[in-house]
Amino acid sequence: MTEPMHDVQPVTMSSQAFLILCRLYDGCYDELKQNEQFRELIESIGDILLAGVETLEKQETKPKTITFPLTVQQAFFVRRLIVELLAQAPDGNDDKTTQWLQECLTALSGVGAAAGAKADAN
């Protein structure tokens, strides 16, 4: 399931949105990993997010944005996960968290946008 390196594209978002994304992913990581079909994909995304968190922790002055690499397949998977979370969120939930998740969606939409639009149409 390994993709060629030319399919890797940078994703940039605010550090806070990135940390919210990491918390979301960490919260469902074990459950997602149980699906054998997607295990390699799930682990590769987890490795990338963990590397980003470790990079942020090492910096004395925290950057306002973070850029990390994702393949189109990884970005699509994370985007679908966020869409599902937002769809399940009750009305009147924490507006800041919702805004950060929307920011994540916007950043991820730039990666493989044509593939995402095609899937959304189904």
BELRA-V224108 format. One record per backbone hydrogen bond with DSSP energy under -0.5 kcal/mol. CO is the residue of the C=O (numbers start at 1). NH is the residue of the N-H. E is the energy in kcal/mol with one decimal. If there is no record, write none. Layout:
# BELRA-V224108
co=CO nh=NH e=E
co=CO nh=NH e=E
This chain:
# BELRA-V224108
co=4 nh=7 e=-1.9
co=5 nh=8 e=-1.8
co=7 nh=72 e=-0.7
co=9 nh=70 e=-2.3
co=11 nh=68 e=-2.3
co=13 nh=66 e=-2.9
co=14 nh=18 e=-2.4
co=15 nh=19 e=-2.4
co=16 nh=20 e=-2.2
co=17 nh=21 e=-2.5
co=18 nh=22 e=-2.4
co=19 nh=23 e=-2.3
co=20 nh=24 e=-2.6
co=21 nh=25 e=-2.8
co=22 nh=26 e=-2.8
co=23 nh=27 e=-2.0
co=24 nh=28 e=-0.9
co=25 nh=28 e=-0.7
co=25 nh=29 e=-1.0
co=28 nh=32 e=-2.7
co=29 nh=33 e=-2.5
co=30 nh=34 e=-0.6
co=31 nh=34 e=-0.9
co=32 nh=35 e=-1.7
co=34 nh=36 e=-1.0
co=35 nh=38 e=-1.2
co=35 nh=39 e=-0.7
co=36 nh=39 e=-0.7
co=38 nh=42 e=-3.0
co=39 nh=43 e=-2.7
co=40 nh=44 e=-2.2
co=41 nh=45 e=-2.1
co=42 nh=46 e=-2.3
co=43 nh=47 e=-2.5
co=44 nh=48 e=-1.8
co=45 nh=49 e=-2.5
co=46 nh=50 e=-2.6
co=47 nh=51 e=-2.2
co=48 nh=52 e=-1.8
co=49 nh=53 e=-2.2
co=50 nh=54 e=-2.6
co=51 nh=55 e=-2.1
co=52 nh=56 e=-2.2
co=53 nh=57 e=-2.5
co=54 nh=58 e=-1.5
co=55 nh=59 e=-0.7
co=56 nh=59 e=-0.8
co=60 nh=62 e=-0.7
co=64 nh=15 e=-2.3
co=66 nh=13 e=-2.1
co=68 nh=11 e=-2.6
co=70 nh=9 e=-2.9
co=71 nh=75 e=-2.7
co=72 nh=76 e=-2.6
co=73 nh=77 e=-2.2
co=74 nh=78 e=-2.5
co=75 nh=79 e=-2.5
co=76 nh=80 e=-2.4
co=77 nh=81 e=-2.0
co=78 nh=82 e=-2.2
co=79 nh=83 e=-2.5
co=80 nh=84 e=-2.4
co=81 nh=85 e=-2.1
co=82 nh=86 e=-2.8
co=83 nh=87 e=-2.0
co=84 nh=88 e=-1.5
co=85 nh=89 e=-1.1
co=90 nh=93 e=-1.1
co=94 nh=98 e=-2.0
co=95 nh=99 e=-2.4
co=96 nh=100 e=-2.4
co=97 nh=101 e=-2.5
co=98 nh=102 e=-2.4
co=99 nh=103 e=-2.2
co=100 nh=104 e=-2.1
co=101 nh=105 e=-2.3
co=102 nh=106 e=-2.4
co=103 nh=107 e=-2.5
co=104 nh=108 e=-2.7
co=105 nh=109 e=-1.9
co=106 nh=110 e=-0.7
co=107 nh=110 e=-0.7
co=108 nh=111 e=-1.3
co=110 nh=112 e=-0.7
co=112 nh=116 e=-2.2
co=113 nh=117 e=-2.5
co=114 nh=118 e=-1.9
co=115 nh=119 e=-2.0
co=116 nh=120 e=-2.4
co=117 nh=121 e=-1.4
co=118 nh=122 e=-0.6
co=119 nh=122 e=-0.9
